[in-house]
């Protein structure tokens, strides 16, 4: 009897070991990729930001000198202001637009599925292709789509991306067009989980459309909307591809962001120590935003209890 118990325990331990080994075999490639592509470069970048570098060769320790030179650079304040403009325009357009579209989809009865597919289609378009498409839409001569429309009304071609006052706004519109679809689906899924009896009760109490949204819809998506608020700030704060491909940071640096400046330091000026120092500064700013998010999330959860 004792032999059977020991044999059973041994067989059980071998089965558990086999299951754990299979799980580790599946997860190890992802762990290696995260370590070598995300964690290790961040740690090395933080460490090397305190050193002087000749090209990509690490030389002497200089302390905070790289940070001082990055902050004292004339482009730092300008790129920081530009980045904040991206965030503000994105919150006004890119953050509110998915919420409005999701509410529209939730209220619709007919052609809902077709409209949902149309809204999501830009999100599956490759980023480079989407940026190139909007570059041609904004093209400054008569071959640009928007200038063709202006030509129908007898107006002169307008240099959309060459207007330093509104360049960031136009880039944010293109970013919203391509990125809003996935967010709309998330909001729509959350709205589908709301009990329809709440809407019916609100209607019986005489609540109109906008009041139903205020007292029923918005409270039920408060958690996910807060999550996407922080996600929007983090993604837009580190934007680099759109201004790089559409304007190159111009005109006269009007659309240059901190992320694009990191790229220029690392691959155009060949000053990787400045690129890593600026990257650490961006990381600290986004870390503060993330901590603020967790504080708000905890406060909301405590209020709901």
Residue, then its C-alpha position, 0 to 999 in steps of 0.5 A: x500500500x505504501x509502495x502504491x502511494x509513493x508510486x502515485x506521488x512520483x507519477x503526479x510529480x513527473x506529470x506536474x514537471x512535464x506540464x511546467x516544462x511545456x509551459x516554460x518552453x512556450x513562454x521562454x521565447x517571449x521572455x527572451x524577446x522582452x528582455x533583449x529588445x525591451x528591458x536590456x536596452x532600457x537598462x543599458x540606455x539609462x546607464x550609458x546616458x551618464x557617459x560620453x560616447x564617441x560614435x557608439x563607443x562608450x568612453x568616460x563617465x560624465x555624470x549629468x552633463x549629457x542631461x544638462x546639455x540636452x535640457x539647455x539645447x534650444x530645441x528641447x523646450x520647443x520640442x517639449x511644447x510641440x509634444x504637449x500640443x500633440x497630446x492636447x490636440x489628441x485628447x480633444x480629437x483622438x480621445x473623444x472621437x472613439x467615445x462618440x463613435x462607440x455611442x453612435x454604434x450602440x444606439x444604432x439598429x440598422x447597418x451597425x455591423x457594416x459601419x463597425x467594419x468601416x470604422x475598424x478598416x483604417x486600423x488594419x492598414x500598415x502604419x507606413x501606408x497610412x502615413x503615406x496616404x495622408x501625406x498625399x491627401x495633404x500634398x501642397x499642390x493641385x494633385x493633393x486630394x484636399x487641394x483638388x476639393x478646394x480647386x472645385x470651389x476656385x480656391x488656391x492650393x494650400x500648403x497644409x503641412x507647410x503651415x507651421x500654425x496648424x501642422x500638428x493639428x493636421x498630423x493628429x487628425x491623420x493619427x486619429x483616423x488610423x488609430x481610433x478604430x480599435x479603441x471604438x471596438x473596445x468602447x462598443x464592447x463595454x457598452x454592449x455589456x450595459x443592462x438595457x433595462x437601465x436605459x428603459x428605466x431612464x426613458x420611463x423617468x423622462x430622460x432624453x438621449x443626452x441625459x441617458x448618456x450622462x447617467x447610464x452610459x458614461x458611468x459604465x465606461x468610466x474605468x476603460x475611458x480612464x485607461x485609454x486616457x493614460x494610454x493615449x497620453x503615453x502613445x502620443x507623447x512618444x510619437x515619432x513616425x508621423x512627423x518624421x515621414x510627413x514633415x521631417x519635423x518641419x517646417x522650422x521644427x514646428x512639428x518636431x517631438x521629443x521622440x523625433x528629437x531622440x531619433x535625430x540625436x541617435x541617427x542624424x547627429x550621431x550623439x547617442x548619449x544625448x538620445x539616451x539622456x532625452x529618452x530617460x527624461x521622457x521615461x520619467x515624465x511618462x512614469x509620473x503620468x502612469x503613477x497618476x493613473x494608478x492613483x486615479x484608478x484606485x480612487x475610482x475603485x474605492x468610490x465604487x465600493 
